[in-house]
């Protein structure tokens, strides 16, 4: 139904402004995009920003049914500010205000550019469940919680704008990653653990469980690391982590004559990229350290939502976006 070259609205569920920023770059490369609509959950800091030009992270944080969007500091937004303003000093001043004051206000000119290309909407958990339920009842299509946020934002956008322009809702995750929330939304039984819930959801939907999640229960737990609060201390330009061991992952050499590790003493200045490294990462150069303190600083940043983080990752796990 979409003609070649016809401008289309795209509704993107996002918390860290990554997918929707990719859409903006695609627009600048020629994709016929009419409007990019930023869909947020109850952590609607981006909605407020697009509407007012004021970014304020000093607000209550909500743990929602769409956890990949539970973010109050959207790190990719800095890239958009630079793209729209074309000014590194202006962008830096906003980021400085965010660090020091917890908020910033963009110029009227920048806000105008932002609103000419982007719109926004948000949806709490109650309306997320309602969206999942209504789409399932009407179309027999099973949405995950993040996609449901975007669907509700799309409905609100089309209703408010009275537009017939074709609209694409980006679906960013499988409903099987959030079986309890999806089952509850369609009136299913949520008893048992998540593996039982996935099986029940598959029976109702008639759609097989994705291969990455199927059989996950029988797979071994690879990582059981725990970072205690006392192991995390404030650093100068970033966040410092005291750990028993760590692995720094470097890019593979560009060529045999140009190794990527030419100055090992400089490794201590590099960001800590990973505590452990999968065995599949065989084409990267690594260097292990013991009982060291690493500082994560510019141009990388560290974001910690829970100071006592328990990593329990399995192959083919169900984590998404960030």
C-alpha positions as a Markdown table, in Angstrom:
| # | Residue | x | y | z |
|---|---|---|---|---|
| 1 | Unk | 0.0 | 0.0 | 0.0 |
| 2 | Unk | 3.0 | 2.3 | 0.4 |
| 3 | Unk | 4.1 | 3.9 | -2.9 |
| 4 | Unk | 7.7 | 4.2 | -3.7 |
| 5 | Unk | 9.0 | 7.5 | -2.3 |
| 6 | Unk | 5.9 | 8.2 | -0.3 |
| 7 | Unk | 6.7 | 9.8 | 3.1 |
| 8 | Unk | 5.7 | 7.6 | 6.0 |
| 9 | Unk | 5.4 | 8.3 | 9.8 |
| 10 | Unk | 7.5 | 6.0 | 12.0 |
| 11 | Unk | 6.5 | 5.4 | 15.6 |
| 12 | Unk | 9.6 | 4.2 | 17.6 |
| 13 | Unk | 9.5 | 2.9 | 21.2 |
| 14 | Unk | 12.6 | 4.2 | 22.8 |
| 15 | Unk | 14.3 | 5.1 | 26.0 |
| 16 | Unk | 17.9 | 5.7 | 25.1 |
| 17 | Unk | 17.0 | 7.4 | 21.7 |
| 18 | Unk | 19.1 | 4.9 | 19.7 |
| 19 | Unk | 16.6 | 3.4 | 17.2 |
| 20 | Unk | 14.9 | 6.7 | 16.5 |
| 21 | Unk | 18.2 | 8.4 | 16.0 |
| 22 | Unk | 19.0 | 5.8 | 13.4 |
| 23 | Unk | 15.8 | 6.8 | 11.7 |
| 24 | Unk | 16.8 | 10.4 | 11.7 |
| 25 | Unk | 20.1 | 9.5 | 10.0 |
| 26 | Unk | 18.2 | 7.4 | 7.5 |
| 27 | Unk | 16.0 | 10.4 | 6.7 |
| 28 | Unk | 19.1 | 12.5 | 6.1 |
| 29 | Unk | 20.4 | 9.8 | 3.7 |
| 30 | Unk | 17.2 | 9.9 | 1.7 |
| 31 | Unk | 14.6 | 7.7 | 3.4 |
| 32 | Unk | 11.1 | 9.3 | 2.8 |
| 33 | Unk | 10.2 | 9.9 | 6.5 |
| 34 | Unk | 7.4 | 12.3 | 7.3 |
| 35 | Unk | 7.5 | 12.3 | 11.0 |
| 36 | Unk | 9.5 | 10.3 | 13.6 |
| 37 | Unk | 7.4 | 9.8 | 16.7 |
| 38 | Unk | 9.2 | 9.1 | 20.0 |
| 39 | Unk | 7.1 | 6.7 | 22.1 |
| 40 | Unk | 8.0 | 6.5 | 25.8 |
| 41 | Unk | 6.6 | 4.6 | 28.8 |
| 42 | Unk | 5.9 | 6.2 | 32.2 |
| 43 | Unk | 9.5 | 7.4 | 32.3 |
| 44 | Unk | 8.5 | 10.1 | 29.8 |
| 45 | Unk | 11.5 | 12.5 | 30.0 |
| 46 | Unk | 11.8 | 12.4 | 26.2 |
| 47 | Unk | 8.1 | 13.3 | 25.7 |
| 48 | Unk | 8.5 | 16.3 | 28.0 |
| 49 | Unk | 11.7 | 17.4 | 26.2 |
| 50 | Unk | 10.3 | 17.2 | 22.7 |
| 51 | Unk | 7.2 | 19.1 | 23.9 |
| 52 | Unk | 8.9 | 21.9 | 25.9 |
| 53 | Unk | 12.7 | 21.9 | 25.1 |
| 54 | Unk | 13.4 | 21.2 | 28.7 |
| 55 | Unk | 15.3 | 18.0 | 29.6 |
| 56 | Unk | 14.9 | 17.3 | 33.3 |
| 57 | Unk | 16.1 | 14.0 | 34.8 |
| 58 | Unk | 15.2 | 15.1 | 38.3 |
| 59 | Unk | 12.0 | 13.1 | 38.5 |
| 60 | Unk | 10.6 | 9.8 | 39.9 |
| 61 | Unk | 12.0 | 6.7 | 38.2 |
| 62 | Unk | 9.4 | 4.0 | 37.4 |
| 63 | Unk | 10.1 | 0.3 | 36.9 |
| 64 | Unk | 7.7 | -0.6 | 34.1 |
| 65 | Unk | 6.5 | -3.6 | 32.0 |
| 66 | Unk | 8.8 | -2.2 | 29.2 |
| 67 | Unk | 12.1 | -2.3 | 31.0 |
| 68 | Unk | 14.4 | -1.5 | 28.1 |
| 69 | Unk | 12.8 | 2.0 | 28.0 |
| 70 | Unk | 13.2 | 2.6 | 31.8 |
| 71 | Unk | 15.8 | 5.4 | 31.3 |
| 72 | Unk | 16.0 | 8.9 | 32.5 |
| 73 | Unk | 19.3 | 9.9 | 30.8 |
| 74 | Unk | 19.1 | 9.2 | 27.1 |
| 75 | Unk | 22.7 | 9.1 | 26.0 |
| 76 | Unk | 22.0 | 9.1 | 22.3 |
| 77 | Unk | 20.1 | 12.4 | 22.5 |
| 78 | Unk | 23.5 | 14.2 | 22.7 |
| 79 | Unk | 24.2 | 13.1 | 19.2 |
| 80 | Unk | 20.9 | 14.5 | 17.9 |
| 81 | Unk | 21.5 | 17.8 | 19.6 |
| 82 | Unk | 24.8 | 18.2 | 17.8 |
| 83 | Unk | 23.2 | 17.1 | 14.5 |
| 84 | Unk | 20.5 | 19.7 | 14.8 |
| 85 | Unk | 22.6 | 22.5 | 16.2 |
| 86 | Unk | 25.8 | 21.9 | 14.3 |
| 87 | Unk | 27.6 | 23.3 | 17.3 |
| 88 | Unk | 29.9 | 21.3 | 19.6 |
| 89 | Unk | 30.2 | 24.1 | 22.2 |
| 90 | Unk | 26.4 | 24.5 | 22.4 |
| 91 | Unk | 25.9 | 20.7 | 22.8 |
| 92 | Unk | 28.6 | 20.6 | 25.4 |
| 93 | Unk | 26.9 | 23.4 | 27.4 |
| 94 | Unk | 23.7 | 21.3 | 27.5 |
| 95 | Unk | 25.5 | 18.2 | 28.7 |
| 96 | Unk | 27.4 | 20.3 | 31.3 |
| 97 | Unk | 24.1 | 21.6 | 32.7 |
| 98 | Unk | 22.7 | 18.0 | 32.7 |
| 99 | Unk | 25.7 | 16.8 | 34.7 |
| 100 | Unk | 25.8 | 19.7 | 37.1 |
| 101 | Unk | 22.1 | 20.7 | 37.4 |
| 102 | Unk | 20.2 | 17.7 | 36.3 |
| 103 | Unk | 18.5 | 19.6 | 33.5 |
| 104 | Unk | 19.0 | 21.8 | 30.5 |
| 105 | Unk | 16.9 | 24.0 | 28.2 |
| 106 | Unk | 17.7 | 24.1 | 24.5 |
| 107 | Unk | 17.5 | 27.3 | 22.5 |
| 108 | Unk | 14.3 | 28.3 | 20.7 |
| 109 | Unk | 15.9 | 27.7 | 17.4 |
| 110 | Unk | 16.9 | 24.2 | 18.3 |
| 111 | Unk | 13.5 | 23.4 | 19.7 |
| 112 | Unk | 11.9 | 24.5 | 16.4 |
| 113 | Unk | 14.1 | 22.2 | 14.4 |
| 114 | Unk | 13.4 | 19.3 | 16.9 |
| 115 | Unk | 9.7 | 19.7 | 16.7 |
| 116 | Unk | 9.7 | 20.0 | 12.9 |
| 117 | Unk | 11.1 | 16.5 | 12.6 |
| 118 | Unk | 9.9 | 14.7 | 15.7 |
| 119 | Unk | 6.7 | 14.2 | 17.6 |
| 120 | Unk | 6.2 | 12.2 | 20.8 |
| 121 | Unk | 3.8 | 10.3 | 23.0 |
| 122 | Unk | 3.9 | 8.1 | 26.1 |
| 123 | Unk | 2.0 | 5.3 | 27.6 |
| 124 | Unk | 1.9 | 3.9 | 31.1 |
| 125 | Unk | 1.6 | 0.2 | 32.0 |
| 126 | Unk | -2.2 | 0.3 | 32.3 |
| 127 | Unk | -2.6 | 1.6 | 28.7 |
| 128 | Unk | 0.2 | -0.7 | 27.6 |
| 129 | Unk | -1.8 | -3.8 | 28.7 |
| 130 | Unk | -5.0 | -2.4 | 27.1 |
| 131 | Unk | -3.2 | -1.9 | 23.8 |
| 132 | Unk | -1.9 | -5.5 | 23.9 |
| 133 | Unk | -5.3 | -6.8 | 24.7 |
| 134 | Unk | -7.2 | -4.8 | 22.0 |
| 135 | Unk | -4.8 | -5.6 | 19.2 |
| 136 | Unk | -4.9 | -9.3 | 20.1 |
| 137 | Unk | -8.7 | -9.3 | 20.2 |
| 138 | Unk | -9.1 | -7.3 | 17.0 |
| 139 | Unk | -6.2 | -8.6 | 14.8 |
| 140 | Unk | -5.0 | -11.7 | 16.6 |
| 141 | Unk | -1.5 | -10.2 | 16.7 |
| 142 | Unk | 0.5 | -10.6 | 19.8 |
| 143 | Unk | 2.6 | -7.5 | 20.8 |
| 144 | Unk | 5.3 | -7.3 | 23.4 |
| 145 | Unk | 5.1 | -4.4 | 26.0 |
| 146 | Unk | 7.5 | -2.1 | 24.1 |
| 147 | Unk | 5.7 | -2.5 | 20.8 |
| 148 | Unk | 2.4 | -1.8 | 22.6 |
| 149 | Unk | 3.8 | 1.5 | 23.9 |
| 150 | Unk | 4.5 | 2.5 | 20.3 |
| 151 | Unk | 1.1 | 1.3 | 19.1 |
| 152 | Unk | -0.7 | 3.4 | 21.7 |
| 153 | Unk | 1.5 | 6.4 | 20.8 |
| 154 | Unk | 0.6 | 5.8 | 17.1 |
| 155 | Unk | -3.1 | 5.7 | 17.8 |
| 156 | Unk | -2.9 | 8.9 | 19.9 |
| 157 | Unk | -0.8 | 10.7 | 17.2 |
| 158 | Unk | -3.2 | 9.8 | 14.4 |
| 159 | Unk | -6.2 | 10.9 | 16.5 |
| 160 | Unk | -4.7 | 14.2 | 17.6 |
| 161 | Unk | -3.4 | 15.1 | 14.1 |
| 162 | Unk | -6.5 | 13.8 | 12.2 |
| 163 | Unk | -4.1 | 12.4 | 9.6 |
| 164 | Unk | -4.5 | 9.6 | 7.1 |
| 165 | Unk | -0.8 | 9.4 | 6.4 |
| 166 | Unk | 0.5 | 5.9 | 6.5 |
| 167 | Unk | 2.2 | 5.0 | 9.7 |
| 168 | Unk | 4.7 | 2.2 | 10.6 |
| 169 | Unk | 5.0 | 1.0 | 14.2 |
| 170 | Unk | 8.4 | -0.5 | 14.9 |
| 171 | Unk | 8.2 | -3.8 | 16.8 |
| 172 | Unk | 11.3 | -4.1 | 18.8 |
| 173 | Unk | 11.0 | -7.3 | 20.9 |
| 174 | Unk | 9.3 | -10.7 | 21.1 |
| 175 | Unk | 6.3 | -11.0 | 23.4 |
| 176 | Unk | 7.9 | -14.2 | 24.7 |
| 177 | Unk | 10.5 | -12.1 | 26.5 |
| 178 | Unk | 7.8 | -10.6 | 28.7 |
| 179 | Unk | 5.3 | -13.5 | 29.0 |
| 180 | Unk | 3.7 | -12.5 | 32.4 |
| 181 | Unk | 2.8 | -9.0 | 31.2 |
| 182 | Unk | 1.5 | -10.2 | 27.9 |
| 183 | Unk | -0.5 | -13.1 | 29.4 |
| 184 | Unk | -2.1 | -10.7 | 31.8 |
| 185 | Unk | -3.0 | -8.3 | 29.0 |
| 186 | Unk | -4.8 | -11.0 | 27.0 |
| 187 | Unk | -6.5 | -12.5 | 30.0 |
| 188 | Unk | -4.2 | -15.6 | 30.3 |
| 189 | Unk | -3.1 | -17.5 | 33.3 |
| 190 | Unk | 0.2 | -16.1 | 34.8 |
| 191 | Unk | 0.9 | -18.8 | 37.3 |
| 192 | Unk | 4.3 | -20.5 | 37.3 |
| 193 | Unk | 7.7 | -19.3 | 36.3 |
| 194 | Unk | 8.5 | -17.5 | 33.0 |
| 195 | Unk | 9.3 | -20.8 | 31.2 |
| 196 | Unk | 5.8 | -22.1 | 32.0 |
| 197 | Unk | 4.4 | -18.7 | 31.0 |
| 198 | Unk | 6.1 | -18.9 | 27.6 |
| 199 | Unk | 4.7 | -22.4 | 27.0 |
| 200 | Unk | 1.2 | -21.1 | 27.9 |
| 201 | Unk | 1.6 | -18.1 | 25.6 |
| 202 | Unk | 2.7 | -20.3 | 22.7 |
| 203 | Unk | -0.4 | -22.5 | 23.2 |
| 204 | Unk | -2.7 | -19.5 | 23.1 |
| 205 | Unk | -1.0 | -17.6 | 20.2 |
| 206 | Unk | -0.2 | -20.7 | 18.1 |
| 207 | Unk | 3.2 | -19.2 | 17.4 |
| 208 | Unk | 6.4 | -21.1 | 18.3 |
| 209 | Unk | 8.7 | -19.8 | 21.0 |
| 210 | Unk | 11.7 | -18.2 | 19.4 |
| 211 | Unk | 14.8 | -20.4 | 19.0 |
| 212 | Unk | 16.9 | -18.2 | 21.3 |
| 213 | Unk | 14.4 | -18.7 | 24.2 |
| 214 | Unk | 13.3 | -22.2 | 23.5 |
| 215 | Unk | 15.2 | -24.6 | 25.7 |
| 216 | Unk | 16.8 | -21.8 | 27.7 |
| 217 | Unk | 15.9 | -23.4 | 31.0 |
| 218 | Unk | 18.1 | -26.4 | 30.3 |
| 219 | Unk | 21.2 | -24.3 | 29.4 |
| 220 | Unk | 24.0 | -23.7 | 32.0 |
| 221 | Unk | 24.3 | -20.4 | 33.8 |
| 222 | Unk | 27.6 | -18.9 | 32.7 |
| 223 | Unk | 28.0 | -15.9 | 34.9 |
| 224 | Unk | 27.1 | -15.5 | 38.5 |
| 225 | Unk | 29.1 | -12.4 | 39.3 |
| 226 | Unk | 27.9 | -10.0 | 42.0 |
| 227 | Unk | 29.0 | -6.4 | 42.4 |
| 228 | Unk | 28.4 | -5.2 | 45.9 |
| 229 | Unk | 27.6 | -1.5 | 46.6 |
| 230 | Unk | 30.9 | -1.0 | 48.4 |
| 231 | Unk | 32.8 | -2.1 | 45.3 |
| 232 | Unk | 31.4 | 0.9 | 43.4 |
| 233 | Unk | 32.9 | 4.3 | 44.3 |
| 234 | Unk | 32.6 | 7.7 | 42.7 |
| 235 | Unk | 35.4 | 8.5 | 40.3 |
| 236 | Unk | 36.8 | 11.8 | 39.0 |
| 237 | Unk | 35.6 | 12.0 | 35.4 |
| 238 | Unk | 33.5 | 8.9 | 35.4 |
| 239 | Unk | 32.6 | 5.9 | 37.6 |
| 240 | Unk | 35.2 | 3.7 | 39.2 |
| 241 | Unk | 34.9 | 0.0 | 39.6 |
| 242 | Unk | 37.0 | -2.1 | 42.0 |
| 243 | Unk | 36.9 | -5.7 | 40.9 |
| 244 | Unk | 38.8 | -8.9 | 41.5 |
| 245 | Unk | 39.4 | -9.4 | 37.8 |
| 246 | Unk | 38.4 | -7.8 | 34.5 |
| 247 | Unk | 39.0 | -8.2 | 30.8 |
| 248 | Unk | 39.6 | -5.3 | 28.4 |
| 249 | Unk | 38.4 | -6.1 | 24.9 |
| 250 | Unk | 40.2 | -4.3 | 22.1 |
| 251 | Unk | 39.4 | -4.2 | 18.4 |
| 252 | Unk | 41.1 | -6.8 | 16.2 |
| 253 | Unk | 44.3 | -5.7 | 14.4 |
| 254 | Unk | 43.7 | -3.8 | 11.2 |
| 255 | Unk | 46.4 | -5.8 | 9.5 |
| 256 | Unk | 49.2 | -8.2 | 10.5 |
| 257 | Unk | 51.7 | -5.3 | 10.3 |
| 258 | Unk | 49.6 | -3.0 | 12.4 |
| 259 | Unk | 48.8 | -4.7 | 15.7 |
| 260 | Unk | 46.0 | -3.1 | 17.8 |
| 261 | Unk | 48.1 | -3.3 | 21.0 |
| 262 | Unk | 51.1 | -1.2 | 20.5 |
| 263 | Unk | 51.4 | 0.5 | 23.9 |
| 264 | Unk | 50.3 | -1.8 | 26.7 |
| 265 | Unk | 50.8 | 0.9 | 29.4 |
| 266 | Unk | 47.9 | 2.8 | 27.8 |
| 267 | Unk | 45.5 | 0.0 | 28.6 |
| 268 | Unk | 45.0 | 1.3 | 32.1 |
| 269 | Unk | 43.5 | 4.5 | 30.6 |
| 270 | Unk | 40.9 | 2.5 | 28.5 |
| 271 | Unk | 37.3 | 2.0 | 29.5 |
| 272 | Unk | 36.4 | -1.2 | 31.1 |
| 273 | Unk | 34.3 | -2.9 | 28.4 |
| 274 | Unk | 33.5 | -6.2 | 29.9 |
| 275 | Unk | 34.1 | -8.3 | 33.0 |
| 276 | Unk | 34.0 | -11.5 | 31.1 |
| 277 | Unk | 34.4 | -12.4 | 27.5 |
| 278 | Unk | 32.5 | -15.1 | 25.6 |
| 279 | Unk | 34.7 | -17.8 | 24.1 |
| 280 | Unk | 33.2 | -17.0 | 20.7 |
| 281 | Unk | 35.1 | -13.7 | 20.7 |
| 282 | Unk | 38.3 | -15.2 | 19.3 |
| 283 | Unk | 39.3 | -12.4 | 16.9 |
| 284 | Unk | 39.9 | -9.8 | 19.6 |
| 285 | Unk | 43.0 | -9.0 | 21.5 |
| 286 | Unk | 42.6 | -9.2 | 25.3 |
| 287 | Unk | 44.6 | -8.2 | 28.3 |
| 288 | Unk | 43.6 | -9.4 | 31.8 |
| 289 | Unk | 44.2 | -7.5 | 35.0 |
| 290 | Unk | 43.9 | -8.4 | 38.7 |
| 291 | Unk | 43.0 | -6.2 | 41.7 |
| 292 | Unk | 43.0 | -3.0 | 39.6 |
| 293 | Unk | 40.8 | 0.0 | 39.6 |
| 294 | Unk | 39.5 | 1.1 | 36.2 |
| 295 | Unk | 38.1 | 4.5 | 35.4 |
| 296 | Unk | 35.3 | 4.8 | 32.7 |
| 297 | Unk | 35.6 | 8.3 | 31.3 |
| 298 | Unk | 34.9 | 10.3 | 28.2 |
| 299 | Unk | 34.0 | 9.6 | 25.4 |
| 300 | Unk | 32.3 | 6.6 | 27.1 |
| 301 | Unk | 29.9 | 6.9 | 30.0 |
| 302 | Unk | 28.7 | 4.5 | 32.6 |
| 303 | Unk | 25.1 | 4.1 | 33.7 |
| 304 | Unk | 24.2 | 2.0 | 36.7 |
| 305 | Unk | 20.5 | 1.5 | 37.6 |
| 306 | Unk | 21.2 | -0.8 | 40.5 |
| 307 | Unk | 24.4 | -0.6 | 42.5 |
| 308 | Unk | 24.1 | -4.3 | 43.5 |
| 309 | Unk | 23.9 | -5.9 | 40.0 |
| 310 | Unk | 23.6 | -9.6 | 39.8 |
| 311 | Unk | 24.6 | -10.9 | 36.4 |
| 312 | Unk | 22.9 | -14.1 | 35.4 |
| 313 | Unk | 23.3 | -14.3 | 31.7 |
| 314 | Unk | 22.7 | -17.4 | 29.6 |
| 315 | Unk | 23.4 | -18.1 | 25.9 |
| 316 | Unk | 20.5 | -16.9 | 23.8 |
| 317 | Unk | 19.2 | -14.9 | 26.7 |
| 318 | Unk | 16.3 | -12.5 | 26.4 |
| 319 | Unk | 17.9 | -9.1 | 27.0 |
| 320 | Unk | 17.3 | -6.4 | 24.5 |
| 321 | Unk | 18.3 | -2.9 | 23.4 |
| 322 | Unk | 19.4 | -0.9 | 25.5 |
